[in-house]
Amino acid sequence: MKRVLKAKILIPLFVVITLFAFREPTERYFEIAKNLDIFATLFKEVNAYYVDEVDPDQMIETGIDAMLGSLDPYTNYIPEEDIESFRTMTTGQYAGIGALIGKVDGKILITMPYEGFAAQKAGLKIGDEIISVDGHTVDDEKGISDISLLLKGQARTQVDVTVKRFGKSEPIEFHIQREKITIDNVQYYGMVGKEVGYVKLEDFTTEAGKEVANAVEELKKQGATKIILDLRGNPGGLLSEAVNVSNVFIPKNSEVVSTKGKVTEWNKTYKTLNSPVDTEIPLVVLTNGGSASASEIVSGVIQDYDRGILLGARTFGKGLVQTTRPLSYNAQLKVTTAKYYIPSGRCIQALDYTHKNEDGSVNKIADSLKTEFKTTSGRVVYDGQGLDPDVKVDHEYYAPITMSLITKGLIFNYATKYASEHATIPAAKEFRLTDQEYAAFGKWLQSKNYDYTTRVEQEIDELEESSKKEKYYEDIHKQLLALKEKVKHNKELDLQNFKEEIVQALEVEIASRYYFVRGDIEASFRKDTDIQKAISVLNDTETYNKILAVN
């Protein structure tokens, strides 16, 4: 009945819009009115005569999504039922049990309970397999989003969760009271060297600036005379919080970002409003391809004012601003309204959505179209393709065996097994897996399926296929077979050849079982090439100053 009512309302709504549009005697408004009329009559005809019953909500939403998808990936329709999820993304708040869930080896598991919230206080552990929620059995048809929705609800209401735990023969039932969950933007800060403080900023939701300021102040009390701000993998968020985070390191009333779009009245220049925490402390900002939007504003501000060093890899390149507009029936539209420009005057947007190819695809802005800009001290920087780091760090990829162990959930599952057999471990920074424990892991793997193909094996297979197509196979097939045999991977040998990186992955996963997010982060410090390079640069004053000097 609800869907029929919505369908009945929808047609008159289009008619009203159409009549209104016809009042403007311009060709553009005529085209708008004509196409709205076509859409309305088309929907009416399909709804009336299509051979099967159609879902009006689904049809219209599909049409809306396709229409907005032709613009850019960030202009989205948010129906009423998705508003809460959208609020969670922008505020970092929701009501639930306070745990991340994920699918590992085909099972839906608790992958990280947030410390101090309902799930962790009730006793749920990483690796617990969710069997049912409030009597709803978890099966193949229920995905992560379905289970997440069941776990969320009004604060102070109860949810019953039944799990299967490693090493326990019987399921365990938990009666958990939902609560308001506020996810911190700064999920970790601490010392990574004698005088080097580290801040991991995950998001830019409400209070991000205050959290970074508090973290830096606390680190200075602990003896930090240099700071690493980690923005790797941070997708951004609220523009206002990008201003506030920047304000931690640059003076009051400094320009941070300006926005320019079609609606000139909305164009605005954002400046810092508060006194900074520290404008002198040596600073390194870590970036990678997952650093986007607000992360790029902060990184760009630090680079443009020569306030610190960007280290790592090039950022994503999202220089577009979105504004949320209210729609009928409590829906909302998140629409791209402007581009943002950082203090040097550059826009770091990497993809050109204005000029699309015939197939609808978009290209990166060509190097020939990139413009040169200068930082405050005169260093040359460029627009158009994200932010290039001042210090580029090359990263090694995991070996195929390591990737297989991770993607098939074997590292995760062994960490769960390990935690069930060891009541405690040393602090995450000090925890090391012994040779005997690694040998036990290898023995455990003998009954597991984790086959993989190395890159060399893939290339030989591709060469074989090409030789068949070009009719050279008969001439070289013996050599190919010999080469295949020579490079054929050996699991036991690979376990030894790539022991160091496999051990590191195990140590990080195991540490998370005891120390949650903090353990996950601290256990990774030792082998984190970005952090180690940042410490090295910060501890070498001459190198630090040379990087920030004009060439």
C-alpha positions as CSV (number, residue, x, y, z in Angstrom):
1,M,0.0,0.0,0.0
2,K,2.9,2.3,0.9
3,R,4.5,1.8,-2.5
4,V,1.3,2.3,-4.4
5,L,0.7,5.5,-2.5
6,K,4.2,6.8,-3.3
7,A,3.6,6.0,-7.0
8,K,0.4,7.9,-7.0
9,I,2.1,10.9,-5.4
10,L,5.0,10.8,-7.7
11,I,3.1,11.5,-11.0
12,P,1.4,14.7,-9.7
13,L,4.7,15.8,-8.3
14,F,6.3,15.6,-11.8
15,V,3.3,17.5,-13.2
16,V,3.7,20.3,-10.7
17,I,7.4,20.6,-11.5
18,T,6.6,20.5,-15.2
19,L,4.0,23.3,-14.9
20,F,6.4,25.4,-12.8
21,A,9.2,24.9,-15.3
22,F,7.1,26.1,-18.2
23,R,6.7,29.5,-16.5
24,E,10.3,30.3,-17.5
25,P,10.3,31.3,-21.2
26,T,13.8,30.1,-21.9
27,E,15.0,27.2,-24.1
28,R,16.8,25.6,-21.1
29,Y,13.7,25.5,-18.9
30,F,11.7,24.2,-21.8
31,E,14.2,21.3,-22.2
32,I,13.9,20.6,-18.4
33,A,10.1,20.7,-18.5
34,K,10.0,18.5,-21.6
35,N,12.3,15.8,-20.2
36,L,10.5,15.7,-16.8
37,D,7.2,15.2,-18.7
38,I,8.7,12.4,-20.8
39,F,10.1,10.8,-17.6
40,A,6.8,11.0,-15.8
41,T,4.7,9.6,-18.7
42,L,7.3,6.9,-19.3
43,F,7.2,5.8,-15.7
44,K,3.3,5.8,-15.8
45,E,3.2,3.6,-18.9
46,V,5.8,1.1,-17.6
47,N,4.0,0.9,-14.3
48,A,0.6,0.3,-16.0
49,Y,1.6,-2.1,-18.8
50,Y,4.9,-3.9,-18.1
51,V,4.3,-7.7,-18.1
52,D,5.3,-8.1,-14.4
53,E,4.7,-6.0,-11.4
54,V,7.3,-3.3,-10.9
55,D,8.6,-1.8,-7.7
56,P,8.1,2.0,-8.0
57,D,10.7,2.8,-5.3
58,Q,13.3,0.6,-6.9
59,M,12.7,1.8,-10.4
60,I,12.8,5.5,-9.5
61,E,15.9,5.0,-7.3
62,T,17.6,3.2,-10.1
63,G,16.8,6.0,-12.5
64,I,18.0,8.6,-10.0
65,D,21.3,6.7,-9.3
66,A,22.0,6.3,-13.0
67,M,21.3,10.0,-13.6
68,L,23.6,11.2,-10.8
69,G,26.2,8.6,-11.7
70,S,26.6,10.3,-15.0
71,L,27.9,13.4,-13.2
72,D,30.6,12.2,-10.7
73,P,30.9,9.5,-8.0
74,Y,30.2,12.0,-5.1
75,T,26.8,13.3,-6.1
76,N,24.4,10.8,-4.5
77,Y,20.7,10.4,-3.7
78,I,20.2,9.5,0.0
79,P,16.7,7.9,0.6
80,E,15.1,8.3,4.0
81,E,16.0,4.7,5.1
82,D,19.7,5.5,4.5
83,I,19.8,8.8,6.4
84,E,21.1,7.2,9.6
85,S,24.0,5.6,7.8
86,F,24.8,8.9,6.3
87,R,24.7,10.7,9.7
88,T,27.1,8.0,11.0
89,M,29.5,8.8,8.2
90,T,29.5,12.5,8.9
91,T,29.2,12.6,12.7
92,G,30.9,9.3,13.7
93,Q,27.9,8.6,15.9
94,Y,25.3,5.8,15.9
95,A,23.5,3.5,18.4
96,G,24.5,-0.1,18.6
97,I,27.0,-2.5,20.3
98,G,30.2,-0.9,19.1
99,A,31.9,-3.5,17.0
100,L,33.1,-4.0,13.5
101,I,32.0,-7.1,11.7
102,G,33.3,-8.7,8.5
103,K,33.3,-11.8,6.4
104,V,36.2,-14.1,6.8
105,D,36.3,-17.5,5.1
106,G,32.6,-17.2,4.3
107,K,31.6,-16.5,7.9
108,I,30.4,-13.3,9.5
109,L,32.7,-12.6,12.4
110,I,33.5,-9.9,15.0
111,T,36.6,-8.3,13.5
112,M,37.1,-5.5,16.1
113,P,35.2,-4.5,19.2
114,Y,35.7,-0.9,20.1
115,E,37.4,-0.6,23.6
116,G,35.1,0.6,26.3
117,F,31.8,0.0,24.4
118,A,29.0,-2.5,24.9
119,A,30.4,-5.4,22.8
120,Q,33.8,-5.4,24.4
121,K,32.3,-4.9,27.9
122,A,29.9,-7.8,27.3
123,G,32.8,-10.1,26.4
124,L,32.5,-10.4,22.6
125,K,35.9,-11.2,21.1
126,I,37.6,-10.8,17.7
127,G,37.0,-14.0,15.8
128,D,33.6,-14.8,17.3
129,E,31.3,-16.1,14.6
130,I,27.8,-14.5,14.7
131,I,25.2,-17.3,14.4
132,S,22.1,-15.2,15.2
133,V,20.9,-11.8,16.2
134,D,17.6,-11.4,18.0
135,G,16.5,-14.8,16.7
136,H,17.4,-14.0,13.1
137,T,19.7,-16.8,11.9
138,V,22.8,-15.8,10.0
139,D,22.8,-17.6,6.6
140,D,24.2,-17.2,3.1
141,E,21.4,-14.8,2.2
142,K,22.3,-12.3,4.9
143,G,25.2,-10.1,4.2
144,I,27.3,-7.9,6.5
145,S,24.9,-4.9,6.0
146,D,21.9,-7.0,7.0
147,I,23.6,-8.1,10.2
148,S,24.9,-4.6,10.9
149,L,21.4,-3.3,10.6
150,L,20.1,-5.9,13.1
151,L,22.8,-5.0,15.6
152,K,22.0,-1.3,15.5
153,G,18.9,0.2,17.1
154,Q,17.7,2.7,19.7
155,A,20.1,3.3,22.6
156,R,19.2,1.5,25.8
157,T,17.4,-1.3,24.0
158,Q,18.6,-4.9,24.2
159,V,19.9,-7.1,21.4
160,D,20.6,-10.8,21.8
161,V,23.7,-12.1,19.9
162,T,24.6,-15.8,19.7
163,V,28.2,-16.6,18.6
164,K,30.4,-19.6,18.0
165,R,33.8,-19.2,19.7
166,F,37.0,-21.0,18.7
167,G,37.7,-23.8,21.2
168,K,34.2,-23.9,22.6
169,S,31.8,-26.7,21.7
170,E,28.6,-24.9,22.5
171,P,27.4,-21.5,21.2
172,I,27.5,-18.5,23.6
173,E,24.6,-16.1,23.9
174,F,25.1,-12.4,24.9
175,H,22.4,-10.0,26.0
176,I,23.8,-6.6,25.1
177,Q,22.3,-3.2,25.8
178,R,22.8,-0.9,22.8
179,E,24.3,2.4,23.5
180,K,25.3,5.6,21.7
181,I,28.6,5.0,19.9
182,T,30.9,7.8,19.2
183,I,33.8,6.8,17.0
184,D,36.9,8.8,17.7
185,N,38.6,10.4,14.7
186,V,42.0,9.9,16.5
187,Q,41.9,6.3,17.4
188,Y,45.6,6.2,18.4
189,Y,48.4,8.5,19.5
190,G,51.6,7.7,21.2
191,M,55.4,8.0,21.1
192,V,57.2,6.2,18.3
193,G,60.7,7.4,19.2
194,K,62.5,9.1,22.1
195,E,61.2,12.5,21.0
196,V,58.8,11.7,18.1
197,G,55.1,11.7,18.7
198,Y,52.6,10.0,16.4
199,V,48.9,10.8,15.7
200,K,46.7,8.5,13.6
201,L,43.7,10.5,12.2
202,E,41.1,8.1,10.7
203,D,38.3,10.5,9.8
204,F,37.2,14.1,9.7
205,T,33.9,13.9,11.5
206,T,32.8,16.3,14.3
207,E,35.5,17.2,16.8
208,A,38.4,16.0,14.6
209,G,40.3,19.2,15.2
210,K,39.9,19.1,19.0
211,E,41.0,15.5,19.1
212,V,44.2,16.2,17.1
213,A,44.9,19.3,19.3
214,N,44.5,17.2,22.5
215,A,46.7,14.5,21.1
216,V,49.5,16.9,20.2
217,E,49.3,18.6,23.6
218,E,49.5,15.2,25.4
219,L,52.4,14.1,23.3
220,K,54.3,17.2,24.0
221,K,53.8,16.6,27.8
222,Q,55.2,13.1,27.2
223,G,58.4,14.6,25.7
224,A,57.6,14.9,22.0
225,T,59.6,17.6,20.2
226,K,58.6,16.3,16.7
227,I,55.2,15.1,15.3
228,I,54.1,12.6,12.7
229,L,50.5,13.1,11.6
230,D,49.3,9.9,9.8
231,L,46.6,10.6,7.1
232,R,47.1,7.4,5.1
233,G,43.8,5.9,4.1
234,N,41.8,8.8,5.5
235,P,39.0,9.4,3.0
236,G,38.2,12.9,4.4
237,G,34.9,14.3,5.7
238,L,33.8,17.6,7.0
239,L,35.5,20.6,5.4
240,S,35.2,22.6,8.7
241,E,37.2,19.9,10.5
242,A,39.9,20.1,7.8
243,V,40.2,23.8,8.8
244,N,40.3,22.9,12.5
245,V,43.0,20.2,12.1
246,S,45.1,22.6,10.0
247,N,44.6,25.2,12.8
248,V,46.5,22.9,15.2
249,F,49.7,23.7,13.2
250,I,49.2,27.1,11.5
251,P,48.5,30.6,13.0
252,K,45.0,32.1,13.6
253,N,43.4,33.9,10.6
254,S,45.5,31.9,8.0
255,E,43.7,31.0,4.8
256,V,43.1,27.2,4.6
257,V,40.9,26.7,1.6
258,S,38.5,28.5,-0.7
259,T,35.6,27.1,-2.6
260,K,34.4,28.2,-6.0
261,G,31.3,27.0,-7.9
262,K,28.3,27.9,-10.1
263,V,26.4,29.6,-7.2
264,T,28.8,32.5,-6.6
265,E,27.0,33.4,-3.4
266,W,28.2,30.1,-1.9
267,N,31.9,30.8,-2.8
268,K,33.8,31.2,0.4
269,T,37.3,31.4,1.9
270,Y,37.9,29.5,5.1
271,K,40.4,30.8,7.6
272,T,41.6,29.4,10.9
273,L,39.7,30.9,13.9
274,N,41.7,29.8,16.9
275,S,45.1,30.0,18.4
276,P,47.3,27.1,17.2
277,V,48.8,24.4,19.4
278,D,52.3,24.7,17.9
279,T,53.5,26.5,14.8
280,E,57.1,25.5,15.1
281,I,57.3,21.9,16.0
282,P,58.9,19.8,13.2
283,L,56.1,18.0,11.4
284,V,55.8,15.1,8.9
285,V,52.4,14.2,7.3
286,L,52.0,10.7,6.0
287,T,49.9,10.3,2.8
288,N,49.0,7.7,0.3
289,G,46.5,7.0,-2.5
290,G,43.8,6.6,0.1
291,S,44.3,10.1,1.5
292,A,41.5,12.2,0.0
293,S,39.4,15.3,0.3
294,A,39.8,16.8,3.8
295,S,43.0,14.9,4.2
296,E,44.3,16.6,1.0
297,I,43.3,20.0,2.3
298,V,45.3,19.5,5.5
299,S,48.2,18.0,3.6
300,G,48.1,20.8,1.0
301,V,48.0,23.5,3.7
302,I,51.0,22.0,5.5
303,Q,52.9,21.8,2.1
304,D,51.8,25.2,0.8
305,Y,52.9,27.0,4.0
306,D,56.1,25.0,4.2
307,R,54.9,24.1,7.7
308,G,56.0,20.5,7.4
309,I,57.0,17.6,5.1
310,L,54.6,15.3,3.1
311,L,56.0,11.8,3.1
312,G,54.8,8.6,1.5
313,A,52.8,8.4,-1.8
314,R,50.7,10.7,-4.0
315,T,47.3,11.5,-2.6
316,F,44.0,10.5,-4.3
317,G,43.2,13.8,-6.0
318,K,39.6,14.8,-4.8
319,G,39.2,18.5,-5.0
320,L,35.4,18.6,-5.1
321,V,33.1,20.0,-2.5
322,Q,29.7,18.4,-1.7
323,T,26.7,20.1,-0.1
324,T,23.6,18.3,1.3
325,R,20.2,19.5,0.1
326,P,16.8,18.4,1.5
327,L,14.4,16.6,-0.8
328,S,10.8,15.5,-0.4
329,Y,9.8,12.6,1.9
330,N,12.9,13.2,4.2
331,A,15.3,12.2,1.4
332,Q,18.5,14.2,0.7
333,L,20.8,15.0,-2.1
334,K,24.5,15.1,-1.7
335,V,25.6,17.2,-4.6
336,T,29.0,18.5,-5.9
337,T,28.7,22.3,-5.8
338,A,32.2,23.6,-6.0
339,K,35.9,22.9,-6.3
340,Y,38.3,23.7,-3.5
341,Y,41.6,25.6,-3.8
342,I,44.3,25.4,-1.2
343,P,46.5,28.4,-0.2
344,S,48.9,28.3,-3.1
345,G,45.9,28.6,-5.4
346,R,45.9,25.1,-6.8
347,C,43.1,22.6,-7.1
348,I,44.3,19.0,-6.7
349,Q,41.3,17.4,-8.5
350,A,42.8,14.5,-10.5
351,L,39.9,13.4,-12.7
352,D,38.1,15.7,-15.1
353,Y,34.4,15.0,-14.9
354,T,33.6,18.0,-17.0
355,H,35.0,16.5,-20.3
356,K,33.9,12.9,-20.6
357,N,34.7,10.3,-23.2
358,E,32.0,9.0,-25.5
359,D,31.6,5.9,-23.3
360,G,31.1,8.0,-20.2
361,S,34.6,7.4,-18.8
362,V,36.8,10.2,-17.5
363,N,40.5,10.8,-17.9
364,K,43.1,12.1,-15.5
365,I,44.1,15.7,-16.1
366,A,47.0,15.6,-18.6
367,D,50.5,16.5,-17.5
368,S,50.5,19.2,-20.2
369,L,47.5,20.9,-18.5
370,K,49.1,20.9,-15.1
371,T,49.9,24.4,-13.7
372,E,52.9,25.4,-11.7
373,F,52.3,27.0,-8.3
374,K,54.7,28.0,-5.5
375,T,54.6,27.5,-1.7
376,T,55.2,30.4,0.7
377,S,58.9,30.0,0.5
378,G,58.9,29.5,-3.3
379,R,59.1,25.8,-3.7
380,V,57.4,24.6,-6.9
381,V,54.2,22.5,-6.6
382,Y,51.6,21.4,-9.2
383,D,47.8,21.1,-9.4
384,G,45.7,18.5,-11.1
385,Q,46.8,15.2,-9.8
386,G,46.6,15.1,-6.1
387,L,49.5,16.1,-3.9
388,D,53.0,14.8,-4.6
389,P,54.9,14.0,-1.4
390,D,58.1,15.9,-0.6
391,V,59.7,12.6,0.3
392,K,58.5,9.6,-1.8
393,V,58.7,6.2,-0.2
394,D,58.6,3.1,-2.4
395,H,56.7,0.2,-0.9
396,E,57.2,-3.5,-1.4
397,Y,54.2,-5.6,-2.2
398,Y,53.3,-8.7,-0.3
399,A,54.5,-12.0,-1.8
400,P,51.6,-14.1,-3.4
401,I,51.8,-16.6,-0.5
402,T,51.3,-13.8,2.1
403,M,48.4,-12.3,0.1
404,S,46.8,-15.8,-0.1
405,L,47.2,-16.4,3.7
406,I,45.6,-13.0,4.4
407,T,42.7,-13.1,1.8
408,K,41.7,-16.6,2.7
409,G,41.5,-15.6,6.4
410,L,44.3,-18.0,7.5
411,I,46.3,-15.2,9.3
412,F,43.1,-14.0,11.0
413,N,42.0,-17.5,12.0
414,Y,45.4,-18.5,13.4
415,A,45.5,-15.3,15.4
416,T,42.2,-16.4,17.0
417,K,43.6,-19.8,17.7
418,Y,46.7,-18.4,19.2
419,A,44.8,-16.0,21.5
420,S,42.7,-18.9,22.7
421,E,45.8,-20.7,23.8
422,H,47.8,-17.8,25.3
423,A,46.2,-15.8,28.1
424,T,48.6,-12.9,27.7
425,I,51.4,-11.5,25.4
426,P,54.0,-8.8,26.0
427,A,53.1,-5.2,25.0
428,A,52.3,-4.9,21.3
429,K,55.5,-2.9,20.5
430,E,57.6,-5.7,22.1
431,F,55.6,-8.8,21.0
432,R,57.6,-11.1,18.8
433,L,56.6,-14.5,17.4
434,T,59.3,-17.1,18.2
435,D,60.7,-19.5,15.6
436,Q,59.0,-22.4,17.3
437,E,55.6,-20.6,17.2
438,Y,56.1,-19.9,13.5
439,A,57.0,-23.6,12.9
440,A,53.7,-24.4,14.6
441,F,51.9,-22.1,12.3
442,G,53.5,-23.8,9.3
443,K,52.4,-27.2,10.6
444,W,48.8,-25.9,11.1
445,L,48.8,-24.7,7.5
446,Q,49.4,-28.2,6.2
447,S,45.7,-29.1,6.3
448,K,44.6,-25.8,4.9
449,N,43.9,-24.7,1.3
450,Y,45.8,-21.7,0.3
451,D,47.0,-22.3,-3.2
452,Y,48.2,-19.2,-5.2
453,T,49.9,-18.3,-8.4
454,T,53.1,-16.2,-8.4
455,R,53.5,-13.3,-10.8
456,V,56.2,-15.2,-12.8
457,E,53.8,-18.2,-13.2
458,Q,51.1,-15.9,-14.4
459,E,53.4,-14.3,-17.0
460,I,54.4,-17.8,-18.2
461,D,50.8,-18.8,-18.6
462,E,50.1,-15.6,-20.6
463,L,53.2,-16.3,-22.8
464,E,51.8,-19.8,-23.4
465,E,48.4,-18.4,-24.4
466,S,50.0,-15.9,-26.7
467,S,52.2,-18.5,-28.3
468,K,49.2,-20.7,-29.1
469,K,47.3,-17.7,-30.7
470,E,50.4,-16.8,-32.8
471,K,51.2,-20.4,-33.6
472,Y,54.6,-20.6,-32.0
473,Y,53.6,-23.0,-29.3
474,E,54.9,-26.2,-31.0
475,D,58.3,-24.5,-31.4
476,I,58.7,-23.5,-27.7
477,H,56.4,-25.8,-25.7
478,K,59.3,-27.9,-24.3
479,Q,61.1,-24.8,-23.1
480,L,57.9,-23.5,-21.6
481,L,57.3,-26.7,-19.7
482,A,60.9,-26.7,-18.4
483,L,60.5,-23.1,-17.3
484,K,57.2,-23.8,-15.6
485,E,58.8,-26.6,-13.7
486,K,61.7,-24.5,-12.7
487,V,59.6,-21.6,-11.3
488,K,56.8,-23.7,-9.9
489,H,56.2,-22.5,-6.4
490,N,56.8,-24.6,-3.3
491,K,54.7,-23.7,-0.3
492,E,57.1,-24.9,2.3
493,L,60.0,-23.0,0.6
494,D,57.9,-19.9,0.3
495,L,57.0,-20.0,4.0
496,Q,60.7,-19.7,4.7
497,N,61.6,-17.3,1.9
498,F,58.9,-14.8,3.0
499,K,59.0,-15.6,6.7
500,E,59.7,-12.0,7.7
501,E,56.6,-10.5,6.2
502,I,54.3,-13.4,7.2
503,V,55.6,-13.2,10.8
504,Q,54.9,-9.4,10.7
505,A,51.3,-10.0,9.5
506,L,50.8,-12.6,12.2
507,E,52.2,-10.4,14.9
508,V,49.9,-7.5,14.0
509,E,46.8,-9.7,13.9
510,I,47.7,-11.5,17.2
511,A,48.3,-8.2,19.0
512,S,44.9,-6.9,18.0
513,R,43.3,-9.8,19.9
514,Y,44.8,-8.5,23.2
515,Y,45.1,-4.7,22.6
516,F,42.4,-4.0,19.9
517,V,43.1,-1.0,17.6
518,R,46.1,0.1,19.7
519,G,47.7,-3.3,19.4
520,D,47.1,-3.4,15.6
521,I,48.8,-0.1,15.1
522,E,51.7,-0.5,17.6
523,A,52.6,-4.0,16.4
524,S,53.0,-2.5,12.8
525,F,55.5,0.3,13.8
526,R,58.6,-1.8,13.5
527,K,58.1,-2.7,9.8
528,D,56.2,0.4,8.7
529,T,58.6,1.9,6.1
530,D,56.7,5.3,6.1
531,I,57.0,5.7,9.9
532,Q,60.6,4.6,10.0
533,K,61.5,7.0,7.2
534,A,59.6,9.8,8.9
535,I,61.5,9.2,12.2
536,S,64.7,9.3,10.3
537,V,63.9,12.6,8.5
538,L,62.6,14.2,11.8
539,N,65.8,13.2,13.6
540,D,68.0,14.7,10.9
541,T,67.5,18.5,11.2
542,E,69.7,19.3,8.3
543,T,67.8,17.0,5.9
544,Y,64.5,18.2,7.2
545,N,65.4,21.9,6.6
546,K,66.9,21.1,3.2
547,I,63.7,19.4,2.0
548,L,61.7,22.6,2.9
549,A,64.3,24.9,1.3
550,V,63.8,26.4,-2.2
551,N,65.8,24.4,-4.8
